């Protein structure tokens, strides 16, 4: 089987590429080697890129370019579409860039699949927990609540809880796949748009779609050059540079952290199992960890 991985030189994509190669698949990677992830000189600065060289068919190209998609898709059986702009905060001031890469880039792939001959049988789109926004909460009297973003003035006062207009403090609940889609960032909007485009277009043309909503993925090889890869890489950079960990707010906000190897395994299962076709999955551990706990674990490890 021939598998195309866009963003296959990135954190998750590079590990997926190597695992699929070990399993006997023919892997092609399409990646633009963004300096935000790979540095100015990927041959020297990016161990992720160096790890896949010689193990995969590598195409340096951009998902925002139609001709690069055409070249990459030819002869492929499965597409795993990881390439995307991924900074939640950055998306709020680089809106055109995020829509061009994430939404328009996906549209170019689908245009080719709809209008040109190909042998693609499955498309897996990497989505994100960001589609859920603030997530799901419980009001002591009203039940389930999907709150709006917190009030900036209240946070400046040191009030970091999610507070309903009636003054009740809401309790965070686990967010499952049936939870309301409620993105609060341009990034989250683009990821859900990607999902809907792939699920709708692929289903209409007889190509199996799968959407994977990754939680906070961490692990060896995560770029310390990219400030938008999440708090674990940020904490690592702070400690390695001789600084203390800077925890914002009260540190009680929680996240679901999943190791990159588990994220890769989940993706491979969706490639290999038809039962995943047409489905949307949260990819995480289901375990909530407070940011303060993460910070303390980092301090203990590095000391």
C-alpha positions as CSV (number, residue, x, y, z in Angstrom):
1,X,0.0,0.0,0.0
2,X,1.2,3.5,-0.8
3,X,0.6,6.2,1.8
4,X,1.0,10.0,1.4
5,X,1.7,11.9,4.6
6,X,1.5,15.7,4.4
7,X,3.5,17.3,7.1
8,X,5.4,14.0,7.3
9,X,8.6,15.7,8.4
10,X,6.9,17.2,11.5
11,X,6.6,15.9,15.0
12,X,3.8,13.3,14.6
13,X,4.2,12.9,10.9
14,X,7.9,11.9,10.9
15,X,7.3,9.2,13.6
16,X,4.3,8.0,11.7
17,X,6.3,7.8,8.5
18,X,9.0,5.7,10.1
19,X,6.5,3.3,11.7
20,X,4.7,2.8,8.5
21,X,7.9,2.2,6.7
22,X,8.8,-0.5,9.3
23,X,5.4,-2.2,8.6
24,X,6.3,-2.5,4.9
25,X,4.3,0.4,3.5
26,X,5.6,2.7,0.8
27,X,5.6,6.1,2.3
28,X,5.7,9.5,0.5
29,X,6.1,12.7,2.5
30,X,5.0,16.2,1.3
31,X,6.4,18.9,3.5
32,X,7.4,22.5,3.1
33,X,10.0,22.3,5.9
34,X,8.7,25.4,7.6
35,X,11.4,27.4,9.4
36,X,9.1,27.8,12.4
37,X,9.4,24.0,12.9
38,X,12.7,23.0,11.2
39,X,14.8,26.1,11.5
40,X,16.5,28.0,8.7
41,X,18.7,25.1,7.6
42,X,16.7,21.8,8.0
43,X,19.6,19.7,7.0
44,X,21.4,20.8,10.2
45,X,18.7,22.2,12.4
46,X,15.9,19.5,12.1
47,X,16.5,16.0,13.5
48,X,12.9,15.2,12.5
49,X,13.7,15.9,8.8
50,X,17.0,14.1,9.0
51,X,15.4,11.0,10.5
52,X,13.1,10.4,7.5
53,X,15.7,11.1,4.8
54,X,16.4,7.9,2.9
55,X,13.5,6.1,4.5
56,X,10.6,7.7,2.5
57,X,10.0,9.3,-0.8
58,X,10.3,13.0,0.0
59,X,8.7,15.9,-1.8
60,X,9.5,19.4,-0.7
61,X,6.3,21.2,-1.4
62,X,3.4,23.2,0.0
63,X,-0.2,22.1,0.5
64,X,-1.2,25.6,-0.5
65,X,0.1,24.9,-4.0
66,X,-2.1,22.9,-6.4
67,X,0.8,21.5,-8.4
68,X,2.5,20.1,-5.3
69,X,-0.7,18.2,-4.4
70,X,-1.0,16.8,-7.9
71,X,2.6,15.5,-7.8
72,X,2.2,14.0,-4.3
73,X,-1.2,12.3,-4.8
74,X,-0.3,10.4,-8.0
75,X,-0.3,6.7,-7.2
76,X,-1.3,6.9,-3.6
77,X,-3.8,4.6,-1.8
78,X,-4.2,6.6,1.4
79,X,-3.7,10.2,2.3
80,X,-2.9,11.3,5.9
81,X,-3.3,15.0,6.0
82,X,-1.2,16.4,8.9
83,X,0.2,19.6,7.2
84,X,-1.3,22.6,8.9
85,X,-0.7,25.8,10.7
86,X,-1.2,24.9,14.4
87,X,-0.8,27.8,16.7
88,X,-4.1,28.6,18.5
89,X,-2.9,32.1,19.6
90,X,-1.0,32.8,16.4
91,X,-4.1,32.1,14.4
92,X,-5.8,35.1,15.9
93,X,-3.4,37.6,14.3
94,X,-2.4,35.6,11.1
95,X,-6.0,34.8,10.0
96,X,-5.3,34.8,6.2
97,X,-2.3,32.5,6.6
98,X,-4.3,30.0,8.7
99,X,-7.2,29.9,6.3
100,X,-5.0,29.7,3.2
101,X,-3.0,26.7,4.5
102,X,-5.6,24.8,6.5
103,X,-8.8,25.4,4.6
104,X,-7.7,26.3,1.1
105,X,-4.9,23.7,1.2
106,X,-7.5,21.0,2.0
107,X,-9.8,22.3,-0.7
108,X,-7.0,21.9,-3.3
109,X,-6.6,18.2,-2.2
110,X,-10.3,17.6,-2.5
111,X,-10.5,19.3,-5.9
112,X,-8.0,16.9,-7.3
113,X,-9.7,13.9,-5.8
114,X,-13.1,15.0,-7.2
115,X,-11.9,16.1,-10.7
116,X,-8.8,14.0,-11.6
117,X,-8.1,10.3,-11.9
118,X,-6.6,8.8,-8.8
119,X,-6.5,5.6,-6.7
120,X,-7.0,7.1,-3.2
121,X,-9.3,5.0,-1.1
122,X,-9.0,6.7,2.3
123,X,-8.3,10.2,3.7
124,X,-7.4,10.8,7.3
125,X,-7.5,14.4,8.4
126,X,-5.7,15.5,11.5
127,X,-8.0,17.7,13.6
128,X,-7.7,19.1,17.1
129,X,-9.3,19.4,20.5
130,X,-9.5,23.2,19.6
131,X,-12.8,22.5,17.8
132,X,-14.4,22.2,21.3
133,X,-13.3,25.6,22.5
134,X,-13.6,25.9,26.2
135,X,-15.2,22.5,26.4
136,X,-18.1,21.1,28.4
137,X,-19.0,22.3,31.9
138,X,-21.6,21.4,34.5
139,X,-23.8,24.1,36.1
140,X,-25.1,22.9,39.6
141,X,-28.7,23.7,38.6
142,X,-28.9,24.1,34.8
143,X,-26.8,21.0,33.9
144,X,-24.6,21.0,30.8
145,X,-23.2,24.3,29.7
146,X,-20.9,25.2,26.8
147,X,-19.4,28.6,28.0
148,X,-18.1,31.5,26.1
149,X,-14.4,32.5,26.5
150,X,-13.7,33.8,30.0
151,X,-14.0,37.5,30.8
152,X,-10.7,39.3,30.5
153,X,-11.4,41.8,33.3
154,X,-12.2,38.9,35.7
155,X,-8.9,37.2,34.8
156,X,-7.0,40.4,35.4
157,X,-8.5,40.3,38.9
158,X,-7.2,36.8,39.4
159,X,-10.5,35.1,38.9
160,X,-9.7,32.2,36.6
161,X,-12.8,30.0,37.1
162,X,-15.5,29.7,34.4
163,X,-18.3,31.7,36.0
164,X,-21.9,31.7,34.6
165,X,-23.8,35.0,34.4
166,X,-25.7,34.0,37.5
167,X,-22.5,33.8,39.5
168,X,-22.3,30.0,39.7
169,X,-18.8,28.5,39.2
170,X,-19.0,25.8,36.5
171,X,-17.2,22.5,36.8
172,X,-15.2,21.1,33.9
173,X,-16.4,17.8,32.4
174,X,-14.6,15.4,30.1
175,X,-15.2,16.3,26.4
176,X,-16.3,13.4,24.3
177,X,-17.0,13.2,20.5
178,X,-20.7,14.0,21.1
179,X,-19.8,17.3,22.8
180,X,-20.8,20.6,21.2
181,X,-18.5,22.0,18.6
182,X,-17.7,25.5,19.9
183,X,-14.3,26.8,18.7
184,X,-13.0,30.0,20.2
185,X,-10.0,30.5,17.9
186,X,-9.4,30.8,14.2
187,X,-7.3,27.7,14.4
188,X,-10.2,25.7,15.9
189,X,-12.5,27.1,13.2
190,X,-10.1,26.0,10.4
191,X,-9.7,22.5,11.9
192,X,-13.4,21.9,12.1
193,X,-13.8,23.3,8.6
194,X,-11.2,20.8,7.4
195,X,-13.1,18.0,9.1
196,X,-16.4,18.9,7.5
197,X,-14.8,19.4,4.0
198,X,-13.1,16.0,4.1
199,X,-16.0,14.1,5.6
200,X,-18.5,15.5,3.2
201,X,-16.5,15.5,-0.1
202,X,-14.9,12.2,0.4
203,X,-18.1,10.4,1.3
204,X,-19.7,11.8,-1.8
205,X,-17.0,10.4,-4.1
206,X,-16.7,6.9,-2.4
207,X,-13.4,7.7,-0.6
208,X,-13.4,6.7,3.1
209,X,-12.9,9.7,5.5
210,X,-11.6,9.6,9.0
211,X,-11.1,12.6,11.4
212,X,-8.7,12.5,14.3
213,X,-9.1,15.2,17.0
214,X,-5.7,15.1,18.7
215,X,-5.4,16.2,22.3
216,X,-2.0,17.6,23.6
217,X,0.6,15.4,21.9
218,X,4.1,15.3,23.5
219,X,7.2,13.3,23.3
220,X,10.8,13.0,22.1
221,X,11.6,15.1,19.1
222,X,9.1,17.8,19.7
223,X,10.5,21.1,18.2
224,X,11.8,23.5,20.8
225,X,12.1,26.1,17.9
226,X,8.4,26.4,17.5
227,X,6.7,28.4,20.3
228,X,3.3,27.1,19.2
229,X,3.7,23.4,19.9
230,X,2.3,23.6,23.4
231,X,3.3,24.0,27.0
232,X,5.6,20.9,27.3
233,X,8.0,22.2,24.8
234,X,7.8,25.7,26.2
235,X,8.5,24.4,29.8
236,X,11.5,22.4,28.4
237,X,12.9,25.5,26.6
238,X,12.6,27.6,29.8
239,X,14.4,25.1,31.9
240,X,17.1,24.3,29.4
241,X,17.8,28.1,29.1
242,X,18.3,28.3,32.9
243,X,14.9,29.9,33.6
244,X,12.2,28.9,36.0
245,X,8.9,27.6,34.5
246,X,6.5,30.4,33.9
247,X,3.0,29.1,34.8
248,X,0.2,31.5,33.8
249,X,-3.0,32.0,35.8
250,X,-3.3,29.7,38.9
251,X,-2.1,26.6,37.1
252,X,-5.2,24.6,37.8
253,X,-6.3,24.5,34.2
254,X,-6.1,20.9,33.0
255,X,-5.1,19.1,29.7
256,X,-5.2,15.6,28.3
257,X,-1.6,14.8,27.3
258,X,-1.0,11.9,24.9
259,X,2.5,10.5,24.0
260,X,3.4,10.8,20.3
261,X,3.8,7.0,20.0
262,X,0.2,6.5,21.1
263,X,-1.0,9.2,18.6
264,X,0.9,7.3,15.9
265,X,-0.6,4.0,16.9
266,X,-4.1,5.5,16.8
267,X,-3.4,6.8,13.3
268,X,-2.1,3.5,12.0
269,X,-5.2,1.7,13.4
270,X,-7.4,4.0,11.4
271,X,-5.3,3.4,8.3
272,X,-5.6,-0.4,8.7
273,X,-9.1,-0.8,9.9
274,X,-12.2,-0.2,7.8
275,X,-14.3,0.1,11.0
276,X,-12.8,3.6,11.4
277,X,-14.2,4.7,8.0
278,X,-16.5,7.7,8.3
279,X,-15.8,8.2,12.0
280,X,-14.5,11.1,14.1
281,X,-12.3,10.2,17.1
282,X,-10.8,12.1,20.0
283,X,-7.2,10.9,20.3
284,X,-6.1,11.2,23.9
285,X,-5.7,9.3,27.1
286,X,-8.9,10.5,28.8
287,X,-6.8,11.5,31.8
288,X,-6.9,15.1,33.0
289,X,-3.6,16.7,34.3
290,X,-3.3,20.1,35.8
291,X,-0.6,22.5,34.5
292,X,0.9,22.9,37.9
293,X,1.4,19.1,38.1
294,X,3.2,19.2,34.7
295,X,5.4,22.0,35.9
296,X,6.4,20.2,39.1
297,X,7.2,17.0,37.2
298,X,9.4,19.0,34.9
299,X,11.3,20.6,37.8
300,X,11.8,17.2,39.4
301,X,13.0,15.6,36.2
302,X,15.5,18.3,35.2
303,X,16.8,18.7,38.8
